[in-house]
Amino acid sequence: MNRFFVENTDEISGEDAHHIKNVLRLKEGDGIICIKNKKEFLCNIDKFEKNSIILRVGEALGTKISEEKPEITLMQGLPKGDKLEFIIEKAVETGVYEVIPLKLSRSISKVSDKDVEKKLIRWGKISKSAAQQSNGLFIPRVTEPKTIKQLDFSKYDLKIICYEDEKKTRLKDILKKHKSPKSIAIIIGPEGGISKEEIEFLTKNGFSPASLGERILRTETAGIYGMASINYHYS
């Protein structure tokens, strides 16, 4: 059944209303699932207005969020082209809590100040769509790009850098030492990787370098691999 994040469980407007009416071509009486405040409600389409859809609210389906799983923030070094859109989509599908694009020294891609607002709108739509598709109960936030010196390190119980030059400590070794962190930050470098100066700064601020294995993963693969490994470990 199609799922939609809503502000009110008795009405849908805007792009979602257009999508329901003109793309999905649902009819009066058809059912959808509305998500509000991390809870699902079974609703039926009552009638179509010009710019909105009136709903009949049915039973509450409760919540499926596990309180035991940590909130994972993916800090992704800005990649080239549109790769970040793919990364956001897949990170949301694998259960990310927040995505922070990072302006690292080896990031080739740059987001100008005049483009930030448009990018945030675009990234927010991708996050919303992926959350609806993947049974998410909230829309993960995607922030404006930040430098590592703009990060608030105090927010996280566990801080990890995925680093290709780390030869001793694997990601699973770090996870085994932390049984129940409530919040995790994981940093992925851009195509050129993370500089030694950045690694030194981050380790001084509590981040642990970790290897993802023998293979060198693309930047758009590494975050998804890391997210999946963390979710599997704490499942």
Secondary structure, 3 states (H helix, E strand, C coil): CCEEECCECCEEEHHHHHHHHHHCCCCCCCEEEEEECCEEEEEEEEEECCCEEEEEEEEEEECCCCCCCCEEEEEEECCCCCHHHHHHHHHHHCCCCEEEEECCCCCCCCCCHHHHHHHHHHHHHHHHHHHHHCCCCCCCEECCCECHHHCCHHHCCEEEEECCCCCCCEHHHHHHHCCCCCEEEEEECCCCCCCHHHHHHHHHCCCEEEECCCCCCCHHHHHHHHHHHHHHHCC
